[in-house]
Amino acid sequence: CSPTRSCLMTGRNHTTNGMGCITEATSGFPNANGHIPFECANIAEVLGEHGWNTYIVGKWHLCAEDEMNLASSKRQWPLGRGFERYYGFLGGATDQYSPELVIDNRIVDVPSDPDYHLSSAMVDEMISMITSHRATSTRPFFAYLAFGATHAPHQAPATNIDKYRGRYDHGWDEVRAEWFARQQQLGIVPPQAELSPRNWDVAPWNELSADEQRLFARMQEV
């Protein structure tokens, strides 16, 4: 999360960025303090200096916990690091229906719309930012969108979950073998490769109770 994002943003090694670990687990040492030095400019800061507009929507996860509040300096928030507009969440994960939502430099209330889902809202916000940009500016723009729904908590919309209903009922052992065979057919895995033996701390599917199988099949659907 944080180490990889800092590398992508700055083009520098994660420990140079102070991101030797995720921001919620910082140690205080310079290579893992959760504060990207301002000497390590990110792409938005560089592009902004060259006349670009910069927009970000979604997961940030690049400021330490001591700066994730309204009393903080916000220097490590997106707007403090070169982005001009922001809609998303600062930490590593958030509820997709009731997110810890930040707009620009302010924390806002949970949306009251019963049909709200963060992924859809993020796409709408990004479209709105780009639309506003194109209506008022001829400058080039950089738009960065980082979804959070593929991270825990797994809260996909019901319509998405329903597409997978029953697909995992025959268990993870068979599913794993099916995926491996398909990867070989597609040429992703060499034909001479062999499926690795079970090495998880997970019981064989046929040793689970009926209730456990129903629970874990549902988790895989989600």
C-alpha positions in Angstrom: 0.0 0.0 0.0 1.9 3.0 1.3 5.4 1.9 0.1 4.3 1.0 -3.4 2.2 4.2 -3.8 5.0 6.4 -2.7 7.3 4.8 -5.2 4.7 5.3 -8.0 4.1 8.9 -7.0 7.8 9.9 -6.7 9.9 7.5 -8.7 12.0 7.0 -5.6 12.7 4.1 -3.3 10.1 3.7 -0.6 12.6 4.0 2.3 13.9 7.3 0.7 10.3 8.4 1.0 10.1 7.5 4.7 7.6 4.7 3.7 9.3 1.6 4.7 5.9 0.3 5.9 2.2 1.4 5.8 1.6 4.7 7.5 -0.5 3.1 10.3 2.6 1.1 11.4 5.3 3.7 11.3 8.3 3.2 13.5 9.6 6.8 13.8 12.9 6.0 12.1 13.6 8.2 9.0 13.1 5.4 6.6 9.7 4.5 8.0 8.2 7.6 9.6 5.3 8.0 7.2 6.2 11.5 6.1 7.5 11.8 2.5 10.2 14.5 2.5 9.4 17.5 0.4 12.7 16.9 -1.4 11.0 13.8 -2.8 8.6 15.6 -5.2 5.7 13.6 -6.5 4.3 13.6 -10.0 1.6 16.1 -9.2 4.1 18.6 -7.8 6.3 18.3 -10.9 3.5 18.5 -13.4 1.9 21.5 -11.6 5.2 23.4 -12.0 5.0 22.7 -15.7 1.5 24.1 -16.2 -0.7 21.0 -15.7 -3.8 20.8 -13.6 -3.9 17.8 -11.2 -6.8 15.8 -9.8 -7.0 12.9 -7.5 -9.9 10.6 -6.4 -9.8 7.7 -4.0 -7.3 6.1 -1.7 -4.4 8.3 -0.6 -2.6 6.3 2.3 0.5 8.6 2.1 0.3 10.6 5.3 1.0 9.4 8.8 -1.8 9.0 11.4 -0.7 12.1 13.3 -1.7 14.1 10.2 -5.1 12.4 9.5 -7.2 15.0 11.4 -8.5 18.5 10.9 -6.1 19.9 13.5 -3.1 18.8 11.5 -1.1 20.9 9.1 -2.4 18.9 6.1 0.9 19.4 4.3 0.9 15.7 3.5 -2.7 15.6 2.3 -3.2 15.5 -1.5 -3.7 19.3 -1.8 -0.5 19.8 0.2 1.4 17.6 -2.3 0.5 19.2 -5.5 -3.0 18.1 -6.3 -5.6 20.8 -6.9 -8.8 18.7 -6.2 -9.4 15.7 -4.0 -12.3 13.3 -3.2 -11.5 10.2 -1.3 -10.1 8.7 2.0 -6.8 9.3 3.6 -6.1 5.9 5.2 -5.5 2.4 4.0 -9.2 1.3 4.0 -12.7 2.6 4.6 -16.3 1.5 4.6 -17.5 1.6 1.0 -21.0 2.6 2.1 -20.1 4.9 4.9 -16.6 6.1 4.1 -14.4 8.4 6.1 -14.7 10.9 3.3 -12.5 13.9 2.6 -13.2 16.5 -0.1 -10.3 18.8 -0.8 -9.0 19.7 2.7 -12.1 19.0 4.7 -13.6 15.9 6.3 -17.3 15.6 5.4 -20.3 13.7 6.7 -21.2 10.3 5.6 -23.4 10.5 2.5 -27.1 10.0 3.3 -28.0 8.4 -0.1 -29.1 4.8 0.6 -27.8 3.7 -2.8 -24.4 5.3 -2.2 -21.3 3.2 -3.0 -17.8 4.8 -2.9 -16.6 3.3 -6.1 -19.5 4.7 -8.1 -19.2 8.1 -6.4 -15.5 8.2 -7.1 -16.1 7.7 -10.8 -18.8 10.4 -10.8 -16.5 12.8 -9.0 -13.6 12.2 -11.4 -15.9 12.7 -14.4 -17.1 15.9 -12.9 -13.5 17.2 -12.3 -12.5 16.4 -15.9 -15.7 17.9 -17.3 -15.1 21.1 -15.3 -11.5 21.2 -16.5 -12.4 20.8 -20.1 -15.1 23.5 -19.8 -12.7 26.1 -18.4 -9.1 25.3 -19.4 -7.0 24.3 -22.3 -4.1 23.2 -20.1 -3.1 19.5 -19.9 -4.3 17.6 -16.9 -3.3 14.6 -14.8 -6.1 12.6 -13.2 -5.3 9.8 -10.7 -8.1 7.4 -9.5 -7.4 4.8 -6.8 -10.2 2.5 -6.0 -10.6 1.1 -2.5 -13.2 -1.7 -3.0 -10.7 -4.4 -3.8 -9.2 -3.9 -0.3 -10.9 -5.1 2.9 -13.6 -4.5 3.9 -14.9 -6.4 0.9 -18.2 -4.6 0.1 -19.1 -5.0 -3.5 -22.5 -3.9 -4.7 -25.1 -6.6 -4.5 -25.5 -6.8 -8.3 -21.8 -7.6 -8.7 -21.9 -10.3 -6.0 -25.0 -11.9 -7.6 -23.0 -12.6 -10.7 -20.9 -15.1 -8.8 -23.7 -16.9 -6.9 -22.9 -20.6 -6.7 -19.6 -20.3 -8.6 -17.5 -21.5 -5.6 -19.9 -24.0 -4.1 -17.6 -26.9 -5.2 -14.8 -25.6 -3.1 -11.5 -23.9 -3.3 -9.5 -27.1 -4.1 -11.4 -27.7 -7.3 -11.5 -23.9 -8.1 -7.8 -23.7 -7.7 -7.2 -26.6 -10.0 -9.6 -25.1 -12.6 -7.8 -21.8 -12.5 -4.4 -23.4 -13.0 -5.7 -25.4 -16.0 -7.1 -22.3 -17.5 -3.9 -20.4 -17.0 -2.1 -23.2 -18.9 -4.6 -23.1 -21.7 -4.1 -19.3 -22.0 -0.3 -19.7 -22.0 0.2 -17.8 -18.8 1.6 -20.8 -17.1 3.9 -23.2 -19.0 2.3 -26.6 -20.0 5.0 -28.5 -18.1 4.3 -26.7 -14.8 2.7 -28.6 -12.0 0.2 -27.2 -9.5 2.0 -26.6 -6.2 0.9 -28.8 -3.3 -1.3 -27.4 -0.6 0.8 -25.3 1.7 -1.9 -23.1 3.4 -3.1 -23.1 6.9 -6.5 -23.9 5.4 -8.4 -27.2 5.7 -9.2 -29.2 2.6 -12.7 -28.3 1.4 -14.2 -31.7 2.0 -13.2 -31.6 5.6 -15.3 -28.5 6.3 -18.8 -28.6 7.7 -21.7 -27.7 5.6 -22.1 -24.3 7.4 -18.3 -23.6 6.9 -18.6 -24.4 3.2 -21.6 -22.1 2.8 -19.8 -19.3 4.6 -16.5 -19.6 2.7 -18.3 -19.9 -0.7 -20.2 -16.7 0.1 -16.9 -14.9 1.1 -15.4 -15.9 -2.3 -18.5 -14.7 -4.1 -18.1 -11.3 -2.4 
